[in-house]
Amino acid sequence: MPLLRTQGIVLRTRDLGEYDRLVTLYTRDLGKLTAVARGARRVRSRFGGALELFTWGEVVGFEREGRDLARLDHFDIRRSFRALREDLERLGHGARMVETLARLTAERDPHPACFTLLLRGLRALETAAAPRVHLAFTLRLLDLTGHRPRLDRCAGCHQRVAAGAAAFDPRAGGVVCGRCRTAGGLDVSGGALGVLRGLQTATWEARLRARIAAPTEREGAALLDAYVAELAGGPLRTARFLAQALSPF
């Protein structure tokens, strides 16, 4: 069996049989990878608590001839990001980032820049405002995966659109003017569109430092979620969870 050795970040896990676990990782060299961790659910498993959401580690495994699933042999922690799992807001935004990456990438499609972005995003979540990190991450991921939304001109007629006179159309891939708007267009305030335009062209550091009102931040995130849902063929489960978990009522 060919040896696999790379770095990976845990995207999700699920139980498999009585003692095993199915693990989906985003790896530096192989992209999204699903592997079987034999005995991971046993009390004295060699994996211990390593296979937790967000954990970054060294992956050692084996390809299995004739099978899509690899076998995970070792996963040595480099950073657990435990604090993110212990804070509801950071957990929710981190899970939304992870699900977005998982939905927009294919199995075994290497993209080291996406791995670096996820690692950078998780590190930023430890100290920066979680909603801001989500916006910065999602806009950059859309660039890396070739889905950059058109925010400066109408996605239909390509004419410039004033910030207060635009709608956001997920199917069209960006903002549309009044003439090109269809039933699928979403209302967007001038403030939210201006923020998204500014963040889209800013550096990572500038995005994290930006001062954005909370309602505008939520509106921008909802528009990006709608766009990702269109690209992925369905809404993000974590977006709904986050909205419910952080609701004041």
Legacy VTK file of the C-alpha trace (Angstrom):
# vtk DataFile Version 3.0
C-alpha trace
ASCII
DATASET POLYDATA
POINTS 249 float
0.000 0.000 0.000
1.500 3.397 -1.014
2.355 5.641 1.932
0.612 8.995 2.437
2.409 11.706 4.392
1.192 15.312 4.517
-0.345 17.942 6.789
-4.095 18.051 7.290
-6.904 19.839 9.104
-9.950 17.922 10.343
-13.123 19.036 8.564
-15.525 16.455 9.974
-15.765 12.964 11.411
-18.465 10.342 11.731
-18.701 6.952 13.348
-18.093 3.899 11.215
-19.080 0.551 12.639
-18.457 -0.200 16.296
-14.876 0.997 16.718
-13.812 2.991 13.654
-14.224 6.560 12.504
-14.506 8.102 9.047
-12.443 11.301 8.895
-12.509 14.029 6.257
-9.352 16.142 6.184
-8.252 19.063 4.082
-4.631 18.314 3.317
-1.813 20.456 2.017
-0.741 18.084 -0.760
-3.844 16.048 -1.625
-6.712 18.455 -1.077
-9.835 17.014 0.528
-9.211 13.466 1.688
-11.488 10.944 3.394
-9.881 8.149 5.388
-10.809 5.383 7.788
-9.253 5.633 11.264
-9.330 2.056 12.537
-10.035 1.719 16.241
-10.407 5.491 16.710
-13.452 5.007 18.980
-11.722 2.590 21.341
-10.874 3.896 24.822
-7.152 3.340 24.300
-7.030 4.400 20.664
-3.673 5.648 19.372
-5.533 8.664 17.974
-6.639 9.815 21.431
-8.486 13.126 21.069
-6.603 14.155 17.934
-9.472 13.768 15.467
-11.437 16.813 16.621
-12.892 19.525 14.378
-10.275 22.148 13.271
-7.286 20.135 14.541
-4.174 20.625 12.420
-1.720 17.751 12.355
0.725 15.514 10.559
-1.072 12.855 8.528
0.402 9.414 7.960
-1.686 6.859 6.131
-1.904 4.390 3.294
-3.711 4.198 -0.017
-5.826 1.074 -0.318
-5.742 -0.540 -3.745
-9.100 -0.453 -5.494
-10.712 1.742 -2.807
-11.461 5.460 -2.664
-10.933 5.643 1.098
-7.423 5.850 2.486
-6.402 4.286 5.806
-5.317 6.778 8.445
-2.483 5.310 10.504
-1.289 8.310 12.580
-2.428 11.877 13.119
0.039 13.842 15.227
-1.307 17.177 16.487
0.470 20.374 15.528
-2.280 22.639 16.863
-5.647 21.605 18.236
-7.494 24.962 18.104
-9.349 23.769 21.175
-10.327 27.306 22.208
-12.383 27.665 19.028
-14.466 24.621 19.930
-15.123 26.017 23.423
-16.557 29.356 22.240
-19.981 29.082 20.583
-19.577 32.043 18.230
-16.073 31.085 17.115
-17.136 27.450 16.775
-20.068 28.461 14.573
-18.072 30.737 12.284
-15.212 28.239 12.075
-17.624 25.450 11.181
-19.162 27.680 8.505
-15.701 28.282 7.026
-14.937 24.562 7.073
-18.252 23.629 5.461
-17.798 26.282 2.762
-14.392 24.864 1.888
-15.700 21.301 1.901
-18.645 22.182 -0.353
-16.603 24.143 -2.899
-13.741 21.674 -3.335
-13.565 18.182 -4.785
-12.041 15.067 -3.286
-8.331 14.590 -4.075
-8.008 17.966 -5.845
-4.772 19.488 -4.446
-4.848 23.217 -3.766
-2.141 24.208 -1.253
-3.358 27.827 -1.226
-6.747 26.686 0.130
-5.001 24.732 2.883
-2.924 27.791 3.810
-6.046 29.966 3.790
-7.924 27.624 6.133
-5.008 27.507 8.540
-4.701 31.294 8.428
-8.435 31.648 9.028
-8.430 29.351 12.063
-5.490 31.217 13.549
-7.256 34.538 12.996
-10.406 33.217 14.691
-8.440 32.844 17.927
-7.974 36.615 18.287
-9.940 38.579 15.668
-13.682 39.247 15.458
-15.239 35.999 14.236
-17.736 37.502 11.728
-14.925 39.549 10.153
-12.739 36.476 9.784
-15.589 34.654 8.081
-16.043 37.459 5.540
-12.306 37.685 4.862
-12.015 33.920 4.493
-15.031 33.452 2.227
-14.103 36.240 -0.170
-10.575 34.866 -0.512
-11.795 31.284 -0.933
-14.145 32.360 -3.712
-11.147 33.922 -5.464
-9.022 30.793 -5.075
-11.747 28.473 -6.359
-12.514 30.647 -9.395
-15.881 31.951 -8.169
-15.064 35.611 -7.462
-18.411 37.459 -7.297
-18.795 40.476 -9.582
-19.380 43.446 -7.292
-18.188 46.448 -9.310
-20.398 46.081 -12.392
-23.710 44.458 -13.288
-23.205 40.732 -13.870
-25.817 40.935 -16.652
-25.101 44.005 -18.784
-21.651 44.853 -17.315
-22.575 48.462 -16.676
-21.492 50.182 -13.482
-24.075 49.960 -10.715
-24.476 52.527 -7.960
-24.240 51.002 -4.497
-27.780 52.040 -3.599
-29.352 50.791 -6.826
-28.142 47.202 -6.996
-29.414 43.758 -6.114
-27.317 40.647 -5.512
-28.142 37.703 -7.740
-26.467 34.419 -6.674
-27.283 32.762 -10.006
-25.723 35.599 -11.993
-22.658 35.579 -9.754
-22.785 39.115 -8.425
-24.652 42.400 -8.370
-27.235 43.278 -11.003
-28.876 46.536 -11.987
-32.617 47.148 -11.940
-33.012 46.248 -15.627
-31.189 42.907 -15.234
-32.683 41.908 -11.905
-34.715 38.687 -11.878
-36.896 37.025 -9.255
-33.775 35.481 -7.712
-32.184 38.844 -6.944
-31.660 39.744 -3.280
-31.957 43.235 -1.882
-28.613 44.656 -0.803
-28.008 47.899 1.026
-25.481 50.406 -0.184
-23.537 49.916 3.031
-23.235 46.146 2.679
-22.252 46.345 -0.974
-19.676 49.014 -0.217
-18.173 46.853 2.535
-17.992 43.766 0.313
-16.395 45.781 -2.476
-13.815 47.194 -0.093
-13.002 43.861 1.508
-12.720 42.112 -1.848
-9.797 44.314 -2.904
-8.134 44.684 0.523
-5.265 42.652 1.923
-5.955 39.929 4.483
-4.639 42.105 7.320
-6.727 45.092 6.220
-9.845 42.931 6.070
-9.374 41.849 9.678
-8.792 45.436 10.835
-11.841 46.862 9.054
-14.470 48.568 11.192
-17.887 47.275 10.158
-21.222 47.702 11.903
-22.667 44.386 13.071
-25.888 44.610 10.959
-23.846 45.349 7.830
-21.512 42.456 8.631
-24.467 40.070 8.991
-25.999 41.272 5.726
-22.741 40.773 3.851
-22.320 37.288 5.322
-25.879 36.329 4.336
-25.253 37.402 0.732
-22.062 35.341 0.551
-23.851 32.355 2.114
-26.558 32.624 -0.563
-23.903 32.689 -3.274
-22.069 29.686 -1.821
-25.386 27.835 -1.544
-26.014 28.456 -5.247
-22.546 27.192 -6.152
-22.795 24.162 -3.852
-26.336 23.189 -4.797
-27.849 23.708 -1.355
-27.774 25.922 1.740
-25.035 25.704 4.354
-26.173 23.760 7.421
-23.775 25.663 9.663
-25.209 29.027 8.623
-28.616 27.975 9.931
-27.072 26.598 13.118
-25.178 29.821 13.739
-28.237 31.983 13.187
-30.263 29.910 15.646
-27.490 29.583 18.237
-26.742 33.311 18.368
-30.344 34.482 18.158
-31.328 36.603 21.206
-34.761 34.971 21.219
LINES 1 250
249 0 1 2 3 4 5 6 7 8 9 10 11 12 13 14 15 16 17 18 19 20 21 22 23 24 25 26 27 28 29 30 31 32 33 34 35 36 37 38 39 40 41 42 43 44 45 46 47 48 49 50 51 52 53 54 55 56 57 58 59 60 61 62 63 64 65 66 67 68 69 70 71 72 73 74 75 76 77 78 79 80 81 82 83 84 85 86 87 88 89 90 91 92 93 94 95 96 97 98 99 100 101 102 103 104 105 106 107 108 109 110 111 112 113 114 115 116 117 118 119 120 121 122 123 124 125 126 127 128 129 130 131 132 133 134 135 136 137 138 139 140 141 142 143 144 145 146 147 148 149 150 151 152 153 154 155 156 157 158 159 160 161 162 163 164 165 166 167 168 169 170 171 172 173 174 175 176 177 178 179 180 181 182 183 184 185 186 187 188 189 190 191 192 193 194 195 196 197 198 199 200 201 202 203 204 205 206 207 208 209 210 211 212 213 214 215 216 217 218 219 220 221 222 223 224 225 226 227 228 229 230 231 232 233 234 235 236 237 238 239 240 241 242 243 244 245 246 247 248
